[in-house]
Amino acid sequence: MPANEDQIKFWNEKAGQDWVLLQERMDANLADIGDAVLALARPAPGEAVLDVGCGTGATSLALAKAGAKVTGLDVSKPMLGLARSRAIQAGLDIAFIEADASAYAFQPEYDLIFSRFGVMFFDDPILAFANLHRALKPGGRLAFVCWRTPPENLWAFTPLTAAKPFLPEQPPPDPNAPGPFAFADPQRVLSILTDVGFHNVETSKFDGVMRMGGDIATIAAQTLQIGPLSRAVGEADEATRAKIVEAVRGAMVKFAAPDGEIAPPAACWLVSARKERKA
Ligand SMILES: C[S@@+](CC[C@H](N)C(=O)[O-])C[C@H]1O[C@@H](n2cnc3c(N)ncnc32)[C@H](O)[C@@H]1O
């Protein structure tokens, strides 16, 4: 099977289309985390930046607004389509490439490789990060954010737990399989990055929240449309889905913040590294 075939299909079909439909919601959910990884990356005016797995473009736009010369790269045609039109609408000159980050023939032209949750989906992370390492200029840097473990990420774990009684028994997931939680183990991240030649690898915890809005019925329904529960629910029938929505609704309401917004914990790793200055 060609590399990353399952993920490329996934992000071009339902997941990509749902991210396009829910772009504003997803950007609001992830805004605080996006700000944290931008602060880590410190893009400078004129720097060449590659936004890996740029999706619908929120962080590519933010990097360009900071004055960087941005290239957004993604495998998802529908998500890139929206990213392109958002950049045009904002009057920002951003290049977008539809390609697999693990296979694209990069030149060593970037000062910064950046990603908000776009680097955990590779079949072979060593191959992918070796390729991204090649894309950096000597002395260039890497900055990305990825999720910690599911039990720390109650935005995902609570809906999954609430849905469990209504779904067939599943074998325990492979924690290293491509997917949102593939980089939950910081030792794994450290070993992948050092194996491919990165230096000064640092991981630090960022404990944020997922800002999901205030409408609990919509939030419950959306957990079956996008994110880890949507994958687990698969082809469940309408009656089962309705029961799961009710259970998720009951379980998520406890995360209401004083302003009424549902804001469950979102636990991340902020990861940074450097390519050596001399070849
Ligand atoms: C969770 S989404 C994050 C999107 C965006 N960075 C954001 O924060 O809104 C993951 C993104 O990674 C992209 N992706 C997955 N595998 C990829 C690969 N091998 N090369 C490039 N992009 C990939 C997906 O298409 C998707 O847009």
The ligand as an SDF file (V2000), in Angstrom:
LIG
                    3D

 27 29  0  0  0  0  0  0  0  0999 V2000
   -5.9990   17.8520   12.6480 C   0  0  0  0  0  0  0  0  0  0  0  0
   -5.8520   18.5860   11.0580 S   0  0  0  0  0  0  0  0  0  0  0  0
   -5.0640   20.1220   11.4630 C   0  0  0  0  0  0  0  0  0  0  0  0
   -5.2490   21.1600   10.3970 C   0  0  0  0  0  0  0  0  0  0  0  0
   -4.6280   22.5310   10.7050 C   0  0  0  0  0  0  0  0  0  0  0  0
   -3.2060   22.4480   10.9560 N   0  0  0  0  0  0  0  0  0  0  0  0
   -5.3280   23.1980   11.8650 C   0  0  0  0  0  0  0  0  0  0  0  0
   -4.7630   23.2680   12.9570 O   0  0  0  0  0  0  0  0  0  0  0  0
   -6.4770   23.6690   11.6520 O   0  0  0  0  0  0  0  0  0  0  0  0
   -4.5110   17.6300   10.3660 C   0  0  0  0  0  0  0  0  0  0  0  0
   -4.0850   18.0670    8.9690 C   0  0  0  0  0  0  0  0  0  0  0  0
   -2.9190   17.3140    8.5750 O   0  0  0  0  0  0  0  0  0  0  0  0
   -3.0520   16.9940    7.2040 C   0  0  0  0  0  0  0  0  0  0  0  0
   -2.1890   15.8420    6.8830 N   0  0  0  0  0  0  0  0  0  0  0  0
   -2.3310   14.5630    7.2920 C   0  0  0  0  0  0  0  0  0  0  0  0
   -1.3510   13.7930    6.7850 N   0  0  0  0  0  0  0  0  0  0  0  0
   -0.5550   14.6150    6.0380 C   0  0  0  0  0  0  0  0  0  0  0  0
    0.6360   14.4030    5.2610 C   0  0  0  0  0  0  0  0  0  0  0  0
    1.1850   13.1910    5.1360 N   0  0  0  0  0  0  0  0  0  0  0  0
    1.1830   15.4730    4.6210 N   0  0  0  0  0  0  0  0  0  0  0  0
    0.6190   16.7000    4.7200 C   0  0  0  0  0  0  0  0  0  0  0  0
   -0.5110   16.9520    5.4300 N   0  0  0  0  0  0  0  0  0  0  0  0
   -1.0870   15.9250    6.0920 C   0  0  0  0  0  0  0  0  0  0  0  0
   -4.5460   16.7260    7.0470 C   0  0  0  0  0  0  0  0  0  0  0  0
   -4.9780   16.7560    5.7040 O   0  0  0  0  0  0  0  0  0  0  0  0
   -5.1440   17.8310    7.9100 C   0  0  0  0  0  0  0  0  0  0  0  0
   -5.3470   19.0100    7.1880 O   0  0  0  0  0  0  0  0  0  0  0  0
  1  2  1  0
  2  3  1  0
  2 10  1  0
  3  4  1  0
  4  5  1  0
  5  6  1  0
  5  7  1  0
  7  8  2  0
  7  9  1  0
 10 11  1  0
 11 12  1  0
 11 26  1  0
 12 13  1  0
 13 14  1  0
 13 24  1  0
 14 15  1  0
 14 23  1  0
 15 16  2  0
 16 17  1  0
 17 18  1  0
 17 23  2  0
 18 19  1  0
 18 20  2  0
 20 21  1  0
 21 22  2  0
 22 23  1  0
 24 25  1  0
 24 26  1  0
 26 27  1  0
M  CHG  2   2   1   9  -1
M  END
$$$$
